[in-house]
């Protein structure tokens, strides 16, 4: 990724990082215990333990060691999205991967969560960003550099962590073919990233609502089992 694009992208991330976030209001916790529901792990309690870097940007940087070849075994090295907990193999068709200029790597389930990573690591430049090639017929869709990708934005394809899908294609012809079937607009990575930031507020509220409903259903099920037992 060239230095000029790095500078322009950093500038855009800084401008768009806060868009829509200020209006998000919290949803009352469904459980009395302090914690969070993490997909694949269940309810995880807050330990109250302090870690080095808490309260600073250091607490947000990727926790894995630097990688010289981020595409090697990337699903094994980054099986879960660090921001929503979703399985990246299950959501391989929309997954993204960013390698920062210090070699640290974040593997996300979607461009929505990639936008979160870029915001939290706002002073760290992306060395390379990759997206799944939705047009591939492979069982696990391969990653392509986003500088070479063509995005179909706002089509009828199901989005990941968003109502407005943003799918990447390595081939412009494949993207146009899908556009004829599913609608949407064609654009580059920067267009898709901008759309991700602009829909962040509504997408976050949608996700919080769905997870609250899921927690409430689980609580009712547990209460039912306790009464039955």
TIROMI-80051 format. One line per field, with one value per residue: residue number from 1; residue in one letter; y, x, z of N, C-alpha, C, O in turn. Coordinates in pm, 1 decimal. Atoms other than C-alpha are relative to their C-alpha. Layout:
<sites>
resi <- c(NUM:...)
resn <- c(a:...)
n_y <- c(Y:...)
n_x <- c(X:...)
n_z <- c(Z:...)
ca_y <- c(Y:...)
ca_x <- c(X:...)
ca_z <- c(Z:...)
c_y <- c(Y:...)
c_x <- c(X:...)
c_z <- c(Z:...)
o_y <- c(Y:...)
o_x <- c(X:...)
o_z <- c(Z:...)
</sites>
This chain:
<sites>
resi <- c(1:2:3:4:5:6:7:8:9:10:11:12:13:14:15:16:17:18:19:20:21:22:23:24:25:26:27:28:29:30:31:32:33:34:35:36:37:38:39:40:41:42:43:44:45:46:47:48:49:50:51:52:53:54:55:56:57:58:59:60:61:62:63:64:65:66:67:68:69:70:71:72:73:74:75:76:77:78:79:80:81:82:83:84:85:86:87:88:89:90:91:92:93:94:95:96:97:98:99:100:101:102:103:104:105:106:107:108:109:110:111:112:113:114:115:116:117:118:119:120:121:122:123:124:125:126:127:128:129:130:131:132:133:134:135:136:137:138:139:140:141:142:143:144:145:146:147:148:149:150:151:152:153:154:155:156:157:158:159:160:161:162:163:164:165:166:167:168:169:170:171:172:173:174:175:176:177:178:179:180:181:182:183:184:185:186:187:188:189:190:191:192:193:194:195:196:197:198:199:200:201:202:203:204:205:206:207:208:209:210:211:212:213:214:215:216:217:218:219:220:221:222:223:224:225:226:227:228:229)
resn <- c(x:x:x:x:x:x:x:x:x:x:x:x:x:x:x:x:x:x:x:x:x:x:x:x:x:x:x:x:x:x:x:x:x:x:x:x:x:x:x:x:x:x:x:x:x:x:x:x:x:x:x:x:x:x:x:x:x:x:x:x:x:x:x:x:x:x:x:x:x:x:x:x:x:x:x:x:x:x:x:x:x:x:x:x:x:x:x:x:x:x:x:x:x:x:x:x:x:x:x:x:x:x:x:x:x:x:x:x:x:x:x:x:x:x:x:x:x:x:x:x:x:x:x:x:x:x:x:x:x:x:x:x:x:x:x:x:x:x:x:x:x:x:x:x:x:x:x:x:x:x:x:x:x:x:x:x:x:x:x:x:x:x:x:x:x:x:x:x:x:x:x:x:x:x:x:x:x:x:x:x:x:x:x:x:x:x:x:x:x:x:x:x:x:x:x:x:x:x:x:x:x:x:x:x:x:x:x:x:x:x:x:x:x:x:x:x:x:x:x:x:x:x:x:x:x:x:x:x:x)
n_y <- c(-118.0:-112.3:-96.2:-102.0:54.2:9.3:-131.9:-34.5:88.6:-42.6:-125.8:29.9:70.9:-98.0:-82.0:76.1:93.5:-32.3:-24.4:79.8:68.8:-80.2:7.1:132.9:7.0:134.3:82.0:54.9:137.7:98.0:80.7:-77.1:8.1:-82.7:84.2:-15.6:123.0:17.2:115.7:113.1:13.7:-21.6:-117.1:-14.5:-97.9:-93.5:43.9:-113.8:-3.6:-102.3:45.8:-105.9:-65.4:-36.0:-141.7:-64.0:69.6:130.5:108.9:32.1:51.3:146.6:67.7:103.6:-45.3:-45.2:105.7:-40.9:51.5:4.5:86.7:140.0:56.2:-114.5:39.6:68.1:-100.3:-98.2:72.9:-77.3:-145.4:-52.0:-106.7:51.8:139.8:90.3:96.4:-52.1:104.4:-0.8:-123.6:-17.1:-73.9:-144.7:-30.6:-91.9:15.2:-116.6:5.4:-136.0:-22.9:63.6:144.4:58.5:33.2:17.6:72.0:-31.0:72.8:-85.6:-135.0:-71.5:15.6:-57.8:-143.3:-17.4:18.7:-116.5:-112.9:19.0:-7.4:-112.7:-53.9:106.2:8.2:132.5:37.7:68.9:41.9:104.4:31.6:125.1:-12.6:57.4:61.2:127.9:121.8:83.5:32.5:-113.6:-103.5:-51.5:-142.7:-82.0:-133.8:-87.2:-95.8:63.7:53.5:-77.4:23.6:-17.9:-64.6:-20.9:92.8:88.7:101.6:-15.6:-61.5:54.0:-105.8:-120.8:15.9:-37.6:86.1:-55.2:119.5:-25.0:90.8:-22.1:-26.1:-99.6:66.1:77.2:-96.7:-51.1:109.3:8.6:-122.4:19.5:87.1:-43.3:-144.6:-60.8:-88.2:42.4:-98.2:53.5:24.0:-122.2:-21.5:97.1:-37.0:-117.4:48.2:71.2:-100.2:-75.5:83.4:58.7:-21.2:86.6:140.0:32.8:11.1:123.2:113.0:-1.1:43.4:143.7:74.0:-12.2:94.6:133.3:20.6:14.5:134.5:95.0:-11.8:65.6:143.6:44.0:-8.1:111.0:122.4:-0.7:31.8:138.6:85.8)
n_x <- c(85.2:-91.3:1.8:101.6:129.8:-3.0:25.5:138.6:89.0:-7.5:74.2:142.0:38.0:9.1:118.0:124.7:2.0:101.9:129.4:112.2:-21.9:39.3:143.0:37.0:30.8:-18.1:117.2:-10.4:-50.2:104.4:-40.7:-42.2:-144.7:-72.8:-68.9:42.5:27.9:-91.7:38.5:-91.5:-50.4:106.4:-9.9:-133.2:6.0:-110.9:-83.4:-45.0:-146.5:-59.8:-106.6:-86.8:54.4:140.3:28.0:-83.9:12.2:-66.1:92.6:77.8:-79.1:6.9:-71.2:-89.2:-135.5:-13.3:-2.3:-62.1:85.0:132.3:95.4:-29.9:83.0:62.7:119.6:-45.3:-62.3:101.3:125.9:116.3:-8.8:-24.8:92.8:136.0:-9.8:53.6:-90.6:-39.6:16.5:142.7:27.1:-118.8:34.2:-1.7:-108.2:-107.1:-124.6:-86.8:-135.0:-46.0:-137.8:-94.3:10.8:112.4:109.4:136.4:88.7:137.7:105.0:67.8:-54.3:53.5:-93.6:-126.2:10.4:-24.1:-143.4:-70.0:29.1:-69.7:-143.5:3.7:-133.8:-83.1:34.5:16.8:-97.6:78.5:134.7:50.1:142.5:38.8:51.1:134.2:28.2:-68.9:78.0:-73.0:72.1:-35.4:-32.4:-134.8:-14.1:-65.4:-33.0:114.5:-33.9:32.4:135.5:115.9:103.9:141.3:46.6:143.5:76.1:90.2:-75.5:8.6:-116.9:-54.2:-2.2:55.1:113.1:-45.0:-114.6:-113.5:-73.6:-114.8:-22.2:-128.5:30.0:104.3:107.4:78.8:75.1:107.7:95.2:79.1:79.5:119.2:92.2:29.9:4.0:-111.6:-89.6:-139.3:-94.4:-125.2:-6.7:25.3:144.5:61.2:-36.4:80.8:136.2:-1.3:1.8:124.8:108.9:-45.5:95.4:117.0:-43.2:-34.0:125.2:63.9:-70.4:24.5:138.2:7.5:-70.6:81.5:110.4:-56.7:-27.1:128.3:50.4:-81.2:38.2:129.7:-22.9:-65.4:100.5:92.8:-69.4:-12.4:132.2:31.8:-83.8)
n_z <- c(0.0:15.0:-110.2:28.7:-39.2:-144.9:-56.1:28.9:-76.0:-140.3:-9.1:7.9:-122.0:-108.1:21.2:-6.3:-112.6:-99.7:63.2:-47.7:-126.4:-114.6:-28.5:-45.8:-141.9:-54.0:-25.7:-135.1:-3.6:-27.6:-113.5:-115.7:-10.2:95.6:97.1:138.8:72.4:111.8:80.9:-8.8:-136.9:-96.2:-86.1:-58.7:-107.5:-15.1:-111.4:-78.9:-1.4:83.1:88.3:48.8:118.5:-16.4:4.2:100.7:129.3:-0.9:-29.8:119.2:110.9:12.9:-108.3:51.8:34.7:138.3:100.6:126.4:108.2:-63.7:69.7:-31.8:-107.9:-65.8:-74.7:-121.7:-86.6:-40.4:19.6:-43.5:11.6:-134.7:-35.8:-19.8:-39.4:101.3:61.2:130.2:101.4:33.3:74.0:85.1:121.7:-24.0:-93.4:38.4:-75.1:12.9:-57.4:-25.9:43.7:-92.6:17.7:-72.9:91.2:-49.6:90.5:-36.8:71.3:96.2:11.7:-116.2:-110.8:44.4:-25.7:-143.5:-20.6:52.7:-88.5:-127.6:29.6:93.3:22.9:55.2:141.6:59.4:102.0:103.3:-41.1:89.1:-8.7:65.2:137.2:-2.0:130.2:14.0:-24.4:-94.8:-123.2:-83.9:97.5:-22.5:-26.4:101.8:-48.0:26.7:105.0:127.1:-12.6:44.0:-100.5:31.3:-122.5:-12.1:85.7:-71.2:-71.6:-144.7:-60.1:-125.0:-100.9:60.0:91.2:133.6:29.6:73.5:37.8:86.9:112.9:65.3:140.6:22.7:74.8:-96.2:-79.8:84.4:18.3:-123.3:-6.9:83.0:-73.6:-136.7:-13.7:-70.6:73.0:3.7:-50.3:-51.4:-143.5:-75.9:3.5:-90.1:-136.2:-34.5:-23.8:-128.3:-107.2:2.5:-52.8:-125.7:-109.3:15.6:-3.6:-138.3:-74.9:45.5:-60.1:-143.9:-20.8:26.1:-104.6:-120.6:16.1:-14.8:-141.9:-69.5:30.2:-75.9:-140.4:-16.1:11.6:-122.8:-107.2:22.6:-40.2:-145.8:-55.1:33.8:-82.7)
ca_y <- c(0.0:325.5:602.7:850.4:620.3:560.5:935.2:988.5:690.4:800.5:1145.2:997.6:763.3:1055.9:1255.1:972.4:780.9:966.3:990.1:874.3:746.8:1037.5:967.1:606.1:550.3:257.1:-27.2:-145.7:-466.5:-775.0:-939.0:-822.9:-932.6:-707.5:-868.6:-922.9:-1189.0:-1310.9:-1536.7:-1881.8:-1817.7:-1717.1:-1471.8:-1349.1:-1170.4:-863.7:-960.9:-610.5:-690.3:-416.2:-471.2:-270.6:-14.4:14.4:354.8:425.9:343.9:47.9:-147.8:-146.8:-258.6:-615.4:-861.5:-1101.4:-1084.6:-905.4:-1112.7:-1093.6:-1298.7:-1212.4:-1427.5:-1749.5:-1952.1:-1631.8:-1807.3:-2026.2:-1726.6:-1505.0:-1738.1:-1489.4:-1124.9:-932.8:-675.5:-886.1:-1240.0:-1384.1:-1688.4:-1565.4:-1903.4:-1898.7:-1542.1:-1598.4:-1432.5:-1088.8:-1109.3:-849.5:-841.4:-541.3:-543.1:-227.9:-69.5:-230.2:-579.0:-630.4:-780.9:-757.1:-1013.8:-906.0:-1056.2:-759.7:-409.7:-286.1:-430.2:-331.1:29.0:-11.4:-141.1:151.1:396.4:248.4:235.0:578.4:673.8:347.6:331.1:31.4:-136.0:-357.3:-434.7:-744.3:-844.2:-1170.0:-1209.8:-1261.3:-1356.7:-1660.3:-2009.3:-2144.3:-2313.1:-2050.0:-1727.9:-1602.4:-1261.6:-989.0:-654.2:-390.0:-159.5:-409.9:-485.5:-366.1:-324.3:-370.3:-138.2:-145.1:-442.4:-707.3:-931.5:-994.7:-771.7:-876.4:-657.7:-411.7:-363.7:-217.6:-484.2:-402.7:-700.6:-707.6:-865.7:-918.2:-894.8:-588.6:-807.7:-1033.7:-729.5:-595.1:-934.6:-948.5:-588.8:-688.2:-952.8:-777.7:-406.1:-170.9:65.6:-10.9:161.3:118.0:35.0:396.3:424.8:109.6:225.7:561.0:381.3:164.0:469.7:650.9:353.2:280.8:431.6:244.6:-77.7:-65.5:-2.6:-288.4:-525.6:-417.6:-471.0:-817.9:-923.0:-786.8:-989.1:-1294.7:-1247.6:-1210.3:-1531.8:-1714.3:-1579.5:-1695.3:-2037.0:-2063.8:-1949.9:-2207.7:-2480.7:-2372.8:-2382.2:-2713.8:-2856.2)
ca_x <- c(0.0:162.8:248.7:15.9:-281.2:-174.7:-178.4:-514.0:-666.9:-543.1:-690.1:-1026.2:-1032.7:-966.5:-1249.7:-1504.0:-1416.1:-1664.9:-1949.5:-2275.0:-2115.5:-2212.8:-2584.9:-2569.3:-2740.1:-2675.3:-2922.5:-2998.3:-2816.9:-3033.8:-2837.2:-2753.3:-2391.8:-2138.6:-2013.1:-2080.2:-2226.3:-1955.6:-2064.6:-1912.0:-1820.5:-2147.3:-2168.8:-1824.0:-1805.1:-1593.4:-1299.3:-1214.9:-847.0:-629.1:-393.8:-99.0:-219.2:-575.8:-723.5:-476.7:-463.9:-241.6:-542.9:-691.6:-399.2:-398.8:-284.7:-98.5:270.9:384.9:347.4:568.3:324.7:-26.0:-201.9:-33.2:-285.6:-480.3:-801.8:-611.7:-418.6:-728.0:-1026.6:-1257.3:-1330.6:-1186.0:-1466.0:-1782.3:-1657.8:-1794.8:-1632.6:-1430.4:-1448.4:-1828.5:-1827.5:-1536.6:-1722.8:-1717.4:-1401.3:-1123.2:-764.4:-544.1:-168.0:-44.7:290.6:448.8:349.8:58.1:-251.5:-624.4:-855.3:-1221.0:-1549.9:-1645.3:-1562.7:-1785.2:-1545.8:-1244.9:-1367.9:-1366.9:-1008.2:-894.2:-1063.4:-912.4:-569.4:-604.3:-236.9:-107.2:-92.4:-227.9:50.4:-195.0:-567.1:-730.4:-1091.6:-1260.6:-1331.5:-1707.9:-1703.7:-1482.0:-1631.5:-1377.1:-1507.4:-1323.0:-1314.5:-956.5:-835.6:-740.2:-572.8:-842.9:-650.9:-735.4:-1091.6:-1425.7:-1698.6:-2070.9:-2232.6:-2595.3:-2706.3:-2960.7:-2681.8:-2698.4:-2463.1:-2241.9:-2290.8:-2480.3:-2804.8:-2615.3:-2388.3:-2046.1:-1899.9:-1561.4:-1482.0:-1142.6:-1305.3:-1497.8:-1693.9:-1801.8:-1907.1:-2111.6:-2270.1:-2380.3:-2500.6:-2740.6:-2891.9:-2877.3:-2858.4:-2633.1:-2356.3:-2000.6:-1709.3:-1363.1:-1249.2:-1255.1:-1619.7:-1707.6:-1518.1:-1695.7:-2031.6:-1932.8:-1861.9:-2177.2:-2395.8:-2205.3:-2467.3:-2767.3:-2569.7:-2440.4:-2787.4:-2924.0:-2657.0:-2703.3:-3080.1:-3037.0:-2788.2:-3006.7:-3298.7:-3072.5:-2962.9:-3322.5:-3421.6:-3131.7:-3230.8:-3589.5:-3465.8:-3239.3:-3520.7:-3750.8:-3492.0:-3442.9:-3817.3:-3847.1:-3555.0)
ca_z <- c(0.0:-110.6:135.4:-39.7:8.5:369.8:440.6:268.4:444.9:787.6:721.5:626.1:926.0:1160.6:1001.9:1003.2:1319.3:1538.1:1287.3:1444.3:1762.6:1986.9:1958.7:2071.2:2403.6:2628.1:2669.9:3022.3:3110.3:3112.5:3388.7:3739.5:3708.3:3540.7:3221.9:2855.8:2628.9:2391.2:2102.8:2141.4:2507.2:2670.7:2960.1:3062.3:3399.3:3458.7:3679.2:3794.4:3739.4:3599.3:3308.5:3184.3:2934.0:3069.2:2996.2:2715.6:2343.6:2436.3:2559.5:2209.2:1994.4:1855.0:2121.9:1891.4:1804.4:1487.0:1169.8:862.5:649.3:772.2:508.6:626.3:831.5:895.0:1001.7:1247.5:1379.9:1398.8:1443.1:1616.0:1547.7:1846.3:1839.8:1818.8:1886.2:1563.1:1400.2:1102.7:927.0:945.4:814.3:575.5:288.3:456.0:668.2:657.3:778.8:851.9:906.3:1073.7:999.1:1306.3:1189.1:1430.0:1268.9:1336.1:1175.5:1171.1:1056.3:840.0:723.4:1009.8:1268.1:1057.0:1085.9:1465.2:1455.9:1240.2:1477.5:1793.0:1628.7:1473.5:1511.8:1367.4:987.7:796.0:600.4:411.4:429.2:284.2:214.6:121.1:-250.3:-245.0:-612.0:-555.6:-571.1:-322.1:-6.3:197.2:-0.5:-45.6:68.5:-177.1:-117.1:-86.4:-321.5:-595.2:-480.3:-617.2:-354.0:-404.8:-149.8:-35.1:-243.7:-152.6:-23.9:349.0:545.3:835.1:1145.0:924.7:735.8:441.2:297.7:158.3:-26.4:-199.0:-536.8:-696.4:-1040.9:-1154.7:-1396.8:-1109.9:-907.0:-1199.1:-1252.8:-887.5:-911.9:-1191.5:-961.2:-623.9:-695.9:-502.2:-605.3:-710.5:-540.5:-399.7:-48.8:67.2:-45.2:146.9:456.8:449.8:424.2:723.0:937.6:826.8:926.4:1249.5:1482.5:1340.8:1295.9:1654.6:1796.3:1584.7:1715.5:2078.0:2048.9:1900.1:2169.1:2447.5:2311.3:2295.3:2658.1:2770.1:2590.0:2755.4:3096.7:3049.3:2941.8:3247.4:3478.9:3322.2:3378.2:3742.8:3812.0:3635.6:3834.4)
c_y <- c(123.2:100.5:106.2:-48.1:-13.3:133.1:39.3:-82.7:36.1:126.1:-27.2:-69.8:97.5:85.4:-75.9:-84.7:24.7:16.5:-93.7:-59.0:77.6:-15.4:-135.3:2.0:-142.7:-70.5:-63.6:-145.2:-95.0:-83.3:88.5:-0.8:87.8:-91.5:24.1:-136.9:-6.7:-125.0:-109.8:-23.7:12.4:125.1:2.8:112.5:92.5:-38.1:115.1:13.6:107.8:-57.7:120.6:58.8:34.6:151.8:76.6:-70.3:-138.3:-114.4:-44.5:-64.2:-151.7:-69.0:-108.2:58.6:49.6:-117.5:53.3:-43.9:-16.7:-91.9:-148.1:-44.6:108.7:-37.3:-74.3:100.2:101.0:-61.8:79.6:148.4:57.5:103.0:-47.7:-147.3:-99.7:-86.0:45.2:-105.8:-6.8:120.7:32.0:87.7:152.0:42.5:96.5:-24.7:124.6:-28.4:143.7:11.8:-54.6:-152.3:-65.3:-11.7:-11.7:-73.2:20.5:-78.3:78.5:134.3:87.5:-7.1:47.1:150.2:30.5:-11.3:122.8:123.1:-10.0:11.9:117.9:59.2:-104.1:-22.7:-143.1:-24.4:-67.9:-39.5:-97.8:-24.2:-131.4:28.7:-70.8:-72.4:-134.1:-117.0:-92.8:-22.3:106.4:110.0:61.3:150.4:69.0:136.4:96.5:104.6:-54.8:-50.4:98.2:-33.9:24.2:44.9:18.4:-86.2:-82.6:-113.3:27.1:59.0:-71.6:114.6:131.2:-32.9:24.8:-76.7:71.0:-116.9:32.0:-107.8:30.7:38.5:102.8:-60.6:-79.7:93.0:54.2:-106.0:-13.7:123.2:-12.9:-83.2:62.2:150.2:52.6:87.7:-52.4:112.0:-68.5:-19.0:125.0:35.2:-92.7:34.5:121.1:-41.2:-72.9:97.7:72.5:-81.1:-58.6:14.0:-96.4:-147.5:-43.1:-15.5:-127.4:-121.0:-7.7:-49.6:-151.3:-79.8:10.6:-98.1:-143.1:-31.1:-23.9:-137.5:-106.0:2.6:-71.4:-151.5:-54.6:1.1:-114.8:-130.8:-7.7:-36.4:-145.9:-97.1:1.8)
c_x <- c(88.9:-18.5:-107.3:-137.9:-8.6:-37.7:-146.0:-96.0:-0.1:-82.8:-150.1:-49.7:-17.7:-126.5:-128.7:-15.0:-114.1:-139.5:-106.5:18.7:-53.8:-145.1:-42.8:-25.9:11.5:-132.8:18.1:42.5:-110.8:34.1:48.4:150.8:65.1:78.3:-52.9:-23.9:91.0:-39.8:105.6:54.7:-110.0:25.2:136.5:-4.2:121.8:79.6:40.8:151.3:50.8:114.2:82.7:-56.3:-146.4:-16.5:85.9:-23.0:62.8:-97.6:-77.7:80.6:-13.6:90.6:95.7:137.2:3.3:13.4:62.7:-82.2:-142.7:-101.4:24.0:-83.3:-79.0:-126.3:36.4:59.8:-99.6:-138.8:-124.5:23.4:17.6:-101.5:-143.5:-0.6:-46.7:109.7:34.5:-6.2:-145.8:-34.3:117.5:-27.3:5.1:119.5:101.9:120.8:84.4:134.0:47.2:149.4:105.8:-8.5:-114.0:-120.9:-131.7:-79.6:-143.2:-98.8:-54.2:70.0:-53.3:99.3:140.3:0.1:23.4:149.1:77.7:-22.3:79.0:151.4:27.9:137.7:96.8:-43.3:-20.0:102.9:-69.6:-134.1:-51.5:-149.5:-27.6:-57.1:-134.5:-32.3:66.0:-92.8:67.5:-81.4:24.9:49.5:136.3:-0.4:72.2:30.5:-112.2:30.3:-33.8:-144.3:-104.7:-113.9:-138.5:-66.0:-151.5:-83.6:-96.1:71.0:-4.8:130.1:43.7:19.9:-57.6:-121.6:42.3:126.7:104.8:92.2:108.6:11.6:137.7:-19.7:-112.2:-117.7:-90.0:-85.3:-118.8:-107.1:-90.6:-88.7:-128.4:-104.6:-47.6:-8.0:123.0:84.6:142.7:89.9:127.6:-5.1:-33.7:-148.4:-71.3:29.1:-80.1:-143.3:-8.8:-4.6:-134.0:-118.0:33.8:-102.4:-117.3:38.7:32.5:-125.5:-75.7:64.0:-25.3:-141.2:-12.2:65.2:-72.1:-116.0:48.2:28.3:-128.5:-60.3:76.4:-36.1:-132.3:14.4:63.4:-95.6:-98.7:61.2:13.2:-132.6:-38.1:79.9:-40.0)
c_z <- c(0.0:112.3:-20.3:41.3:151.1:63.4:-20.9:83.8:147.5:20.8:-0.8:125.6:115.2:-13.7:29.9:124.6:95.4:-58.4:56.7:137.2:118.8:37.9:53.5:148.9:46.7:20.2:135.6:-5.0:39.3:122.0:112.4:14.7:-106.3:-93.4:-138.7:-61.5:-122.4:-77.8:7.6:139.8:103.8:82.6:67.7:102.7:-4.8:123.7:91.0:4.3:-93.9:-80.5:-43.8:-128.8:10.8:-1.3:-99.0:-132.7:-0.4:24.9:-123.4:-111.7:-8.5:101.7:-48.8:-32.2:-144.0:-96.2:-128.4:-120.2:52.4:-67.4:28.1:119.6:73.6:77.3:128.1:98.0:53.7:-19.3:34.3:-22.6:140.4:45.7:19.3:38.7:-104.0:-61.6:-142.0:-110.9:-43.8:-86.6:-93.2:-121.3:18.6:85.3:-60.4:89.0:-22.4:66.2:16.5:-29.5:94.9:-5.3:75.5:-92.3:75.4:-107.1:44.6:-85.6:-118.1:-9.8:113.7:115.5:-37.7:27.0:147.7:29.0:-46.0:87.5:130.0:-17.2:-93.4:-29.3:-55.3:-144.2:-46.4:-109.1:-117.6:59.4:-104.1:26.0:-72.1:-137.9:-7.8:-130.3:-21.2:31.0:100.7:127.2:105.4:-94.7:31.9:26.4:-115.9:61.6:-38.0:-106.9:-138.1:-2.9:-51.6:95.3:-57.5:130.6:-3.6:-91.4:85.3:71.6:150.4:54.6:126.4:96.6:-53.9:-84.6:-144.1:-33.4:-84.1:-32.4:-102.4:-107.5:-58.7:-146.5:-11.8:-75.7:93.1:85.3:-80.0:-23.1:122.2:13.5:-81.5:72.6:131.0:19.0:72.9:-90.0:6.9:50.7:44.3:150.2:80.2:0.8:97.9:145.3:45.9:31.6:133.7:116.0:6.1:54.4:137.2:112.4:-10.2:7.0:142.7:84.1:-38.4:66.8:149.3:31.1:-17.4:112.9:133.7:-5.3:19.3:147.2:77.7:-25.6:79.0:148.0:26.9:-5.3:126.6:116.6:-10.4:46.1:152.1:64.9:-23.7:85.3:144.2)
o_y <- c(136.8:106.3:152.3:26.5:9.5:137.1:87.3:-32.0:35.3:139.6:33.2:-40.6:86.4:121.9:-19.6:-138.5:-69.8:45.2:-215.9:-106.7:17.4:15.0:-156.3:49.7:-236.3:-6.1:-113.0:-221.7:-64.8:-148.1:201.2:89.3:105.1:-174.3:125.2:-234.6:76.8:-234.4:-83.4:-130.7:-37.3:217.0:-89.7:226.9:55.0:-53.6:94.4:109.3:131.6:-144.3:233.3:-13.6:100.2:224.2:199.6:-177.0:-221.3:-227.2:-148.6:-117.7:-216.0:-23.1:-166.3:180.4:11.6:-220.5:159.3:19.8:-128.0:-130.3:-231.1:10.5:104.9:24.9:-62.2:87.6:157.9:-20.7:57.8:197.3:26.5:139.8:17.6:-200.4:-219.7:-43.8:56.5:-71.1:-21.5:111.3:147.6:150.8:226.0:159.9:105.6:-86.7:166.6:-78.6:219.7:-88.0:-58.3:-221.4:-182.0:71.6:-68.5:-29.3:-14.8:-137.6:22.0:163.8:186.5:95.2:88.5:205.3:133.0:69.5:169.1:208.1:88.4:50.3:105.3:120.9:-77.7:-53.0:-232.1:51.4:-44.2:-72.8:-76.8:-3.4:-168.3:123.3:-192.7:-162.7:-200.8:-107.4:-201.0:61.5:149.1:94.8:96.9:220.6:12.8:181.3:97.3:158.0:20.6:-114.3:219.5:-150.5:118.6:-31.1:72.9:-45.7:-61.9:-192.6:142.3:11.2:-144.6:204.8:237.5:-143.6:-30.4:-42.2:161.8:-150.4:112.3:-224.4:146.9:104.0:88.0:-24.3:-79.3:61.0:69.3:-75.4:-31.6:113.8:37.3:-63.1:48.2:197.0:-16.6:100.6:-108.1:229.9:-190.8:2.1:117.4:87.8:-51.8:21.5:125.7:7.8:-63.3:75.8:97.9:-23.5:-143.3:-80.3:-166.7:-228.6:-155.3:-108.3:-192.4:-210.4:-116.4:-123.1:-219.0:-184.1:-82.8:-164.6:-225.6:-142.1:-108.6:-198.5:-201.9:-101.7:-143.3:-224.1:-161.4:-90.1:-172.9:-213.0:-116.1:-115.8:-211.8:-203.7:-66.0)
o_x <- c(174.2:-123.6:-168.1:-216.0:-114.6:-119.5:-211.5:-197.1:-105.4:-153.6:-224.8:-158.7:-112.7:-187.9:-224.6:-123.0:-173.0:-233.6:-91.5:-78.7:-91.7:-183.1:-160.6:57.6:-11.5:-236.0:126.5:-4.9:-192.7:-54.0:91.8:207.5:11.8:157.3:-117.9:41.6:80.7:-42.7:225.0:108.4:-96.1:94.2:172.4:-33.4:229.5:22.6:73.0:204.2:-8.3:187.7:33.5:-89.9:-199.2:63.4:81.8:-84.3:27.2:-72.6:-143.3:22.2:-43.1:201.8:168.6:153.8:-82.5:71.1:25.0:-77.4:-183.0:-199.7:-61.4:-71.1:-91.8:-155.1:-33.1:41.8:-79.5:-213.6:-229.9:135.6:-62.4:-101.8:-220.8:-104.5:-49.3:224.8:-53.8:-15.3:-174.6:-115.8:156.6:64.2:10.2:131.3:117.0:109.6:104.6:139.1:56.2:218.3:224.0:55.5:-144.2:-142.0:-136.8:-84.4:-177.7:-61.9:-118.8:160.5:10.1:133.5:216.9:101.8:82.8:203.8:167.5:65.9:136.6:222.3:101.6:156.8:216.5:-159.8:53.9:111.1:-35.9:-143.6:-35.9:-199.2:43.6:-133.8:-140.4:-116.0:38.6:-180.7:16.3:-163.1:-68.3:152.3:162.2:-95.5:163.1:-39.4:-158.0:-62.0:-43.3:-185.7:-83.6:-151.3:-161.1:-71.8:-206.1:-192.1:-107.9:6.5:-5.5:238.9:-34.3:99.4:-31.3:-133.9:-15.9:235.3:75.0:180.2:88.4:-20.1:176.2:65.8:-217.9:-232.8:-212.1:-200.0:-228.5:-226.1:-211.7:-200.3:-233.1:-224.5:-163.9:-42.0:224.2:58.4:184.7:62.9:139.8:-108.9:-107.8:-198.5:-164.0:-58.2:-126.2:-202.4:-110.0:-77.5:-185.5:-215.5:-39.6:-123.0:-148.3:-35.7:0.9:-135.1:-135.7:-6.3:-48.0:-161.1:-76.8:13.6:-69.0:-145.7:-21.9:2.0:-134.1:-116.6:17.6:-41.5:-146.6:-50.5:24.5:-94.2:-139.1:-6.3:2.4:-136.7:-99.8:31.3:21.8)
o_z <- c(87.8:176.1:76.3:100.4:209.2:155.3:71.6:132.2:211.4:120.6:76.2:174.7:192.6:86.6:82.7:149.4:147.8:15.6:52.4:195.4:219.3:151.0:82.6:225.8:-29.8:39.1:166.7:-89.0:126.1:178.6:88.4:76.5:-215.9:-48.1:-165.3:-25.5:-212.3:-21.3:-6.5:168.4:215.6:38.4:140.6:68.1:-51.1:231.7:208.0:60.9:-199.2:-33.1:-48.5:-222.5:-79.0:58.1:-101.6:-135.9:-84.0:-17.7:-120.8:-206.0:92.2:127.6:31.6:-38.4:-223.7:-61.5:-178.2:-225.5:86.3:-4.1:-2.6:229.0:196.0:179.6:229.0:219.1:161.0:-108.0:-25.5:-9.2:228.7:163.2:89.5:78.1:-76.7:-72.6:-227.0:-228.7:-162.6:-178.4:-109.3:-174.3:-79.7:120.4:-182.3:194.8:-136.3:178.5:-79.9:-50.2:60.7:73.9:50.7:-180.4:184.5:-222.0:157.4:-186.9:-206.4:68.3:149.9:174.9:49.3:69.1:181.3:104.0:24.2:99.2:176.4:75.8:-191.2:-134.1:-66.6:-170.0:-4.5:-205.7:-233.6:177.5:-224.3:136.6:-165.5:-155.7:-23.7:-132.2:-120.9:116.5:129.3:165.2:173.5:-160.7:146.8:-8.0:-177.1:152.5:-152.2:-168.4:-235.0:-99.7:-53.9:107.3:-133.2:227.3:-99.6:-133.3:206.1:140.2:193.6:22.5:187.5:70.0:2.3:-137.0:-237.5:13.1:-161.6:46.8:-193.5:-84.0:-71.5:-206.1:49.5:-51.4:77.5:116.5:-26.2:-29.5:108.7:64.7:-40.7:53.6:168.8:127.7:83.1:-209.6:108.3:27.8:37.3:213.0:178.2:100.3:167.7:231.0:159.9:127.9:203.1:212.7:115.0:102.8:188.2:188.7:86.0:62.1:182.1:164.4:47.2:114.1:202.5:127.8:62.6:152.9:213.8:94.0:77.9:193.6:166.8:65.3:129.2:213.2:125.8:70.0:173.9:199.3:90.3:108.2:209.4:158.8:60.0:123.0:226.3)
</sites>
